[in-house]
């Protein structure tokens, strides 16, 4: 639920924090005590990923407050939020290139 709602929140409000970059929330991991939430985001322009994550984390108090107002009826505790860059897709593309190069070398 947090992943979906944070994705919708960033679609509506994200431009206030990181401009016009295309950002997707790929995962949300919450600790069992609901105190800490790690939000993983993927950025279309991989060179801008760290800039976006830094911008989000620098505005974390405002994001938590506004997100908490949206979720206050659904969550007992609004967790502390930290954003992380999810570079899984970049790693997949790099591995595919390595596999293609190895296949060409074998042939």
RORO-338418 format. One record per residue: residue number from 0; residue in one letter; y, z, x of N, C-alpha, C, CB in turn. Coordinates in steps of 0.001 Angstrom, whole numbers, plus 500000, padded with zeros to 6 digits. Each point is the difference from the previous one (the first is absolute). Glycine has a CB too. Example, Ala and Ser with C-alpha at 12.3 -4.5 7.8 and 13.67 -1.06 7.14 Angstrom:
BEGIN
+-----+------+--------+--------+--------+--------+--------+--------+--------+--------+--------+--------+--------+--------+
| seq | type |   n.yy |   n.zz |   n.xx |  ca.yy |  ca.zz |  ca.xx |   c.yy |   c.zz |   c.xx |  cb.yy |  cb.zz |  cb.xx |
+-----+------+--------+--------+--------+--------+--------+--------+--------+--------+--------+--------+--------+--------+
|   0 |    a | 494310 | 507800 | 513190 | 501190 | 500000 | 499110 | 501200 | 500000 | 500900 | 498827 | 501246 | 498108 |
|   1 |    s | 502223 | 498034 | 501542 | 501190 | 500060 | 500820 | 501090 | 500730 | 499230 | 499372 | 497855 | 501184 |
+-----+------+--------+--------+--------+--------+--------+--------+--------+--------+--------+--------+--------+--------+
***
This chain:
BEGIN
+-----+------+--------+--------+--------+--------+--------+--------+--------+--------+--------+--------+--------+--------+
| seq | type |   n.yy |   n.zz |   n.xx |  ca.yy |  ca.zz |  ca.xx |   c.yy |   c.zz |   c.xx |  cb.yy |  cb.zz |  cb.xx |
+-----+------+--------+--------+--------+--------+--------+--------+--------+--------+--------+--------+--------+--------+
|   0 |    x | 498817 | 500000 | 500822 | 501183 | 500000 | 499178 | 501260 | 500000 | 500875 | 498731 | 501206 | 498185 |
|   1 |    x | 501263 | 499590 | 502866 | 501171 | 500061 | 500882 | 500234 | 498655 | 500667 | 499590 | 502442 | 500400 |
|   2 |    x | 499339 | 496899 | 500023 | 500138 | 498689 | 500637 | 500654 | 498996 | 499061 | 497981 | 500483 | 501391 |
|   3 |    x | 501539 | 499451 | 497377 | 500550 | 499057 | 499023 | 501455 | 500320 | 499678 | 497711 | 499697 | 499040 |
|   4 |    x | 502583 | 501557 | 500731 | 501360 | 500391 | 499634 | 500979 | 499832 | 501163 | 499036 | 501611 | 498357 |
|   5 |    x | 500505 | 498677 | 502865 | 500878 | 499810 | 501152 | 500252 | 498509 | 500229 | 499135 | 502136 | 501037 |
|   6 |    x | 499859 | 497031 | 498730 | 500186 | 498555 | 500107 | 501042 | 499495 | 499015 | 497638 | 499785 | 500756 |
|   7 |    x | 502268 | 500687 | 498009 | 500983 | 499603 | 498985 | 501386 | 500545 | 500350 | 498182 | 499955 | 498253 |
|   8 |    x | 501883 | 501266 | 502248 | 501274 | 500603 | 500396 | 500663 | 499186 | 501111 | 499124 | 502270 | 499351 |
|   9 |    x | 500097 | 497341 | 501659 | 500569 | 499240 | 501107 | 500401 | 498586 | 499577 | 498607 | 501349 | 501573 |
|  10 |    x | 500717 | 498091 | 497440 | 500426 | 498696 | 499474 | 501380 | 500113 | 499361 | 497594 | 499350 | 499608 |
|  11 |    x | 502629 | 501737 | 499657 | 501279 | 500182 | 499319 | 501099 | 500479 | 500944 | 498744 | 500505 | 497917 |
|  12 |    x | 500941 | 500466 | 502921 | 501015 | 500699 | 500781 | 499943 | 499717 | 501502 | 499924 | 501747 | 498273 |
|  13 |    x | 499078 | 497557 | 502188 | 499797 | 499818 | 501437 | 501129 | 499309 | 500721 | 497643 | 499931 | 499503 |
|  14 |    x | 503030 | 499146 | 499846 | 501096 | 499274 | 500645 | 501111 | 500944 | 500447 | 499454 | 498001 | 498606 |
|  15 |    x | 500670 | 503140 | 500751 | 501005 | 500988 | 500412 | 499682 | 500609 | 501361 | 500423 | 500497 | 497597 |
|  16 |    x | 498308 | 499467 | 502788 | 499571 | 500658 | 501231 | 499745 | 499024 | 501144 | 499011 | 501773 | 498594 |
|  17 |    x | 500378 | 497091 | 501120 | 499602 | 499090 | 501075 | 500438 | 498559 | 499793 | 498087 | 501478 | 500363 |
|  18 |    x | 502758 | 498258 | 498690 | 500510 | 498642 | 499807 | 499053 | 499127 | 499207 | 501219 | 500232 | 502121 |
|  19 |    x | 498778 | 498495 | 498192 | 499265 | 499025 | 499191 | 498620 | 499665 | 500559 | 502184 | 499073 | 499321 |
|  20 |    x | 497251 | 501773 | 501471 | 498676 | 499736 | 500563 | 498919 | 500226 | 498950 | 500826 | 500667 | 502278 |
|  21 |    x | 498067 | 498588 | 497856 | 498890 | 500103 | 499053 | 499044 | 501085 | 500482 | 500215 | 497547 | 499365 |
|  22 |    x | 499673 | 503528 | 499857 | 499203 | 501163 | 500371 | 498974 | 500274 | 498907 | 501929 | 500967 | 501327 |
|  23 |    x | 496840 | 499339 | 499100 | 498922 | 500323 | 499073 | 499412 | 501360 | 500367 | 499490 | 497541 | 499652 |
|  24 |    x | 500280 | 503286 | 499361 | 499327 | 501279 | 500232 | 498501 | 499729 | 499969 | 501913 | 501359 | 498955 |
|  25 |    x | 497417 | 498868 | 502182 | 498581 | 499675 | 500100 | 499085 | 501195 | 499774 | 500631 | 498215 | 501566 |
|  26 |    x | 499879 | 502993 | 498673 | 499149 | 501178 | 499832 | 500870 | 501241 | 499895 | 498127 | 498893 | 501279 |
|  27 |    x | 501345 | 502120 | 498063 | 500652 | 501307 | 499917 | 498905 | 501048 | 500159 | 501886 | 499136 | 498476 |
|  28 |    x | 498250 | 501697 | 502533 | 499018 | 501048 | 500255 | 500667 | 501355 | 499796 | 498741 | 498526 | 501641 |
|  29 |    x | 500693 | 502258 | 497452 | 500552 | 501312 | 499666 | 499024 | 501063 | 500470 | 501252 | 499068 | 497998 |
|  30 |    x | 499282 | 501981 | 502608 | 499145 | 501103 | 500430 | 499440 | 500721 | 498771 | 501347 | 500269 | 502137 |
|  31 |    x | 497521 | 500412 | 498011 | 499396 | 500684 | 498846 | 500908 | 501025 | 499325 | 497839 | 499658 | 501108 |
|  32 |    x | 503063 | 500956 | 499648 | 500904 | 500979 | 499394 | 501256 | 499355 | 499399 | 499150 | 501677 | 501639 |
|  33 |    x | 500937 | 496994 | 498396 | 501100 | 499214 | 499422 | 501352 | 500274 | 500659 | 498752 | 500007 | 497863 |
|  34 |    x | 501254 | 500507 | 503346 | 501254 | 500325 | 500673 | 500559 | 498835 | 500817 | 499240 | 502356 | 500080 |
|  35 |    x | 499881 | 496776 | 500427 | 500424 | 498920 | 500896 | 499413 | 498687 | 499510 | 500153 | 501594 | 501958 |
|  36 |    x | 500676 | 497375 | 498050 | 499545 | 498665 | 499605 | 500402 | 499007 | 501083 | 500193 | 500577 | 497530 |
|  37 |    x | 498856 | 498652 | 502936 | 500257 | 498945 | 500973 | 499966 | 498675 | 499257 | 498991 | 501350 | 501916 |
|  38 |    x | 502120 | 497938 | 498133 | 500110 | 498709 | 499323 | 499959 | 498911 | 501066 | 501356 | 500996 | 498074 |
|  39 |    x | 497716 | 498080 | 501787 | 499866 | 498897 | 500945 | 500604 | 498750 | 499371 | 497902 | 501016 | 501020 |
|  40 |    x | 502994 | 498338 | 499732 | 500670 | 498803 | 499507 | 499725 | 498838 | 500945 | 501797 | 501401 | 498910 |
|  41 |    x | 498140 | 497426 | 500502 | 499838 | 498768 | 500752 | 501255 | 499170 | 499797 | 497466 | 500047 | 499760 |
|  42 |    x | 503032 | 499372 | 501319 | 501225 | 499205 | 499958 | 499628 | 498568 | 500322 | 501453 | 501975 | 500675 |
|  43 |    x | 499054 | 497083 | 498527 | 499648 | 498595 | 500177 | 500387 | 499502 | 501387 | 500287 | 499645 | 497545 |
|  44 |    x | 500904 | 500649 | 502910 | 500434 | 499629 | 501338 | 499584 | 501098 | 500959 | 501953 | 498665 | 499095 |
|  45 |    x | 496964 | 501105 | 501657 | 499424 | 501072 | 500809 | 500957 | 500537 | 501061 | 497788 | 498974 | 499604 |
|  46 |    x | 503184 | 500225 | 500808 | 500974 | 500473 | 500987 | 500958 | 501031 | 499410 | 499832 | 497794 | 501149 |
|  47 |    x | 500313 | 502223 | 497546 | 500911 | 500919 | 499326 | 499311 | 501274 | 499513 | 501339 | 498030 | 499322 |
|  48 |    x | 497369 | 502088 | 500895 | 499230 | 501127 | 499468 | 500505 | 501359 | 500428 | 498083 | 498511 | 499979 |
|  49 |    x | 502138 | 501674 | 501304 | 500451 | 501310 | 500473 | 501416 | 500294 | 499519 | 498522 | 499776 | 502014 |
|  50 |    x | 502300 | 499184 | 497846 | 501366 | 500195 | 499505 | 499964 | 500512 | 498560 | 500848 | 498166 | 501525 |
|  51 |    x | 498291 | 501239 | 497660 | 499883 | 500402 | 498591 | 499478 | 501430 | 499895 | 499588 | 497604 | 499336 |
|  52 |    x | 499368 | 502721 | 501416 | 499419 | 501342 | 499945 | 501017 | 501038 | 500478 | 497696 | 499033 | 500377 |
|  53 |    x | 503038 | 500652 | 500680 | 501028 | 500926 | 500477 | 501096 | 500189 | 498952 | 499515 | 499302 | 502365 |
|  54 |    x | 500868 | 499614 | 496966 | 501025 | 500098 | 498957 | 499510 | 500862 | 498841 | 500881 | 497737 | 500650 |
|  55 |    x | 497886 | 502072 | 498940 | 499448 | 500807 | 498908 | 499930 | 501473 | 500397 | 498671 | 498017 | 499210 |
|  56 |    x | 500847 | 502262 | 501996 | 499880 | 501396 | 500436 | 501355 | 500657 | 500229 | 497825 | 499421 | 501041 |
|  57 |    x | 503199 | 499788 | 499276 | 501325 | 500599 | 500177 | 500645 | 500368 | 498657 | 500265 | 498670 | 502110 |
|  58 |    x | 499254 | 500736 | 496800 | 500506 | 500308 | 498654 | 498982 | 500787 | 499178 | 501385 | 497920 | 500087 |
|  59 |    x | 497724 | 502787 | 500587 | 498863 | 500622 | 499325 | 500413 | 501053 | 498977 | 498674 | 499571 | 502041 |
|  60 |    x | 502386 | 501172 | 498210 | 500423 | 501031 | 499039 | 500455 | 499365 | 498695 | 500679 | 501499 | 501895 |
|  61 |    x | 500101 | 497427 | 498196 | 500465 | 499313 | 498802 | 498837 | 499348 | 499261 | 502216 | 499603 | 501101 |
|  62 |    x | 496868 | 499776 | 499637 | 498839 | 499354 | 499382 | 499137 | 501027 | 499284 | 500030 | 498224 | 501773 |
|  63 |    x | 499701 | 502919 | 498883 | 499168 | 501041 | 499389 | 500647 | 500545 | 498734 | 499104 | 500595 | 502259 |
|  64 |    x | 502201 | 499600 | 497776 | 500705 | 500521 | 498825 | 499925 | 499011 | 498840 | 501546 | 501291 | 501503 |
|  65 |    x | 498759 | 497448 | 498759 | 499995 | 498998 | 498929 | 498581 | 499710 | 499505 | 502076 | 498994 | 500983 |
|  66 |    x | 496963 | 500946 | 499942 | 498608 | 499788 | 499611 | 499475 | 501215 | 499233 | 499649 | 498510 | 502010 |
|  67 |    x | 500752 | 502675 | 498410 | 499589 | 501219 | 499304 | 500514 | 500049 | 498579 | 499964 | 501166 | 502171 |
|  68 |    x | 501257 | 498356 | 497609 | 500537 | 499950 | 498637 | 499182 | 499073 | 499114 | 502277 | 500472 | 500906 |
|  69 |    x | 497214 | 498456 | 499677 | 499165 | 499073 | 499223 | 498619 | 500586 | 499706 | 501229 | 498088 | 501043 |
|  70 |    x | 498234 | 502686 | 499890 | 498616 | 500471 | 499905 | 499859 | 501449 | 499532 | 499480 | 498406 | 501798 |
|  71 |    x | 501609 | 502257 | 497869 | 499930 | 501435 | 499714 | 499098 | 500346 | 498829 | 502271 | 500179 | 500901 |
|  72 |    x | 497505 | 498922 | 498179 | 499114 | 500279 | 498862 | 498537 | 499723 | 500323 | 501882 | 499448 | 498475 |
|  73 |    x | 497884 | 499817 | 502620 | 498638 | 499613 | 500356 | 499403 | 500809 | 501139 | 500570 | 497754 | 499224 |
|  74 |    x | 500281 | 502841 | 501600 | 499516 | 500756 | 501155 | 500449 | 501449 | 499909 | 500048 | 497921 | 501403 |
|  75 |    x | 499049 | 502957 | 498938 | 500330 | 501422 | 500012 | 500922 | 500320 | 501163 | 497807 | 500532 | 498916 |
|  76 |    x | 501920 | 498856 | 502221 | 500795 | 500193 | 501211 | 500431 | 498625 | 500503 | 498760 | 502157 | 500599 |
|  77 |    x | 502497 | 497710 | 499767 | 500468 | 498762 | 500628 | 499793 | 500185 | 501501 | 501735 | 499496 | 498144 |
|  78 |    x | 497358 | 499737 | 502456 | 499663 | 500230 | 501410 | 501109 | 499546 | 500951 | 497599 | 499733 | 499395 |
|  79 |    x | 502352 | 500786 | 501825 | 500842 | 499490 | 501071 | 499463 | 498623 | 500366 | 500555 | 502346 | 500880 |
|  80 |    x | 500331 | 496687 | 499210 | 499599 | 498611 | 500206 | 500366 | 499563 | 501410 | 500298 | 499512 | 497547 |
|  81 |    x | 498790 | 499751 | 503074 | 500259 | 499355 | 501279 | 499472 | 498572 | 499906 | 499861 | 502213 | 501284 |
|  82 |    x | 500925 | 496843 | 499198 | 499608 | 498597 | 499974 | 499434 | 499587 | 501350 | 501761 | 499522 | 498275 |
|  83 |    x | 497193 | 499647 | 501672 | 499358 | 499459 | 501193 | 499834 | 498498 | 499829 | 498794 | 502186 | 500431 |
|  84 |    x | 501217 | 497102 | 500688 | 499802 | 498559 | 499977 | 498510 | 499704 | 499954 | 502149 | 499624 | 501274 |
|  85 |    x | 497439 | 499553 | 497794 | 498606 | 499570 | 499893 | 499915 | 498610 | 500619 | 499580 | 501387 | 497877 |
|  86 |    x | 499849 | 498532 | 503311 | 499901 | 498721 | 500691 | 498581 | 499438 | 499969 | 501881 | 500712 | 501464 |
|  87 |    x | 497350 | 499667 | 497546 | 498615 | 499558 | 499878 | 499900 | 498478 | 499907 | 499453 | 502162 | 498872 |
|  88 |    x | 501403 | 497215 | 500338 | 499942 | 498546 | 499858 | 500312 | 499296 | 501314 | 500658 | 500240 | 497606 |
|  89 |    x | 500270 | 500273 | 503164 | 500306 | 499412 | 501304 | 498781 | 500061 | 500910 | 502411 | 500661 | 499745 |
|  90 |    x | 496869 | 500460 | 500221 | 498802 | 500139 | 500816 | 498911 | 499037 | 499543 | 500576 | 502399 | 500407 |
|  91 |    x | 499299 | 497389 | 498293 | 499010 | 499061 | 499476 | 500307 | 498592 | 500488 | 499663 | 501447 | 497970 |
|  92 |    x | 501597 | 498142 | 501970 | 500374 | 498661 | 500459 | 499741 | 499838 | 501503 | 501742 | 499886 | 498184 |
|  93 |    x | 498555 | 501166 | 502600 | 499733 | 499941 | 501435 | 498509 | 499873 | 500283 | 502049 | 501366 | 500410 |
|  94 |    x | 497124 | 499375 | 498862 | 498547 | 499908 | 500191 | 499472 | 498627 | 499607 | 499815 | 502454 | 499579 |
|  95 |    x | 500722 | 496969 | 499350 | 499574 | 498661 | 499599 | 500326 | 498979 | 501078 | 500335 | 500621 | 497603 |
|  96 |    x | 500824 | 499509 | 503031 | 500365 | 499094 | 501087 | 499052 | 500153 | 501182 | 502390 | 500102 | 499263 |
|  97 |    x | 497251 | 501134 | 501063 | 499070 | 500244 | 501104 | 498644 | 499391 | 499685 | 501214 | 502121 | 500589 |
|  98 |    x | 498316 | 498053 | 498178 | 498710 | 499426 | 499613 | 500034 | 498472 | 500073 | 499584 | 501980 | 498509 |
|  99 |    x | 501508 | 497422 | 501059 | 500127 | 498537 | 500077 | 499989 | 499523 | 501439 | 501295 | 500010 | 497871 |
| 100 |    x | 499395 | 500715 | 503006 | 500026 | 499616 | 501411 | 498618 | 500151 | 500630 | 502408 | 500694 | 500137 |
| 101 |    x | 496870 | 500362 | 499526 | 498653 | 500191 | 500517 | 499062 | 498919 | 499505 | 500409 | 502445 | 500102 |
| 102 |    x | 499745 | 497160 | 498645 | 499126 | 498949 | 499452 | 500253 | 498674 | 500699 | 499966 | 501170 | 497780 |
| 103 |    x | 501300 | 498514 | 502486 | 500342 | 498759 | 500699 | 499458 | 500037 | 501428 | 502078 | 499743 | 498581 |
| 104 |    x | 497990 | 501420 | 502063 | 499517 | 500130 | 501362 | 498491 | 499848 | 500081 | 501924 | 501483 | 500491 |
| 105 |    x | 497344 | 498959 | 498470 | 498548 | 499870 | 499971 | 499566 | 498566 | 499768 | 499851 | 502325 | 499160 |
| 106 |    x | 500966 | 496930 | 500118 | 499629 | 498603 | 499684 | 500326 | 499126 | 501127 | 500365 | 500370 | 497629 |
+-----+------+--------+--------+--------+--------+--------+--------+--------+--------+--------+--------+--------+--------+
***
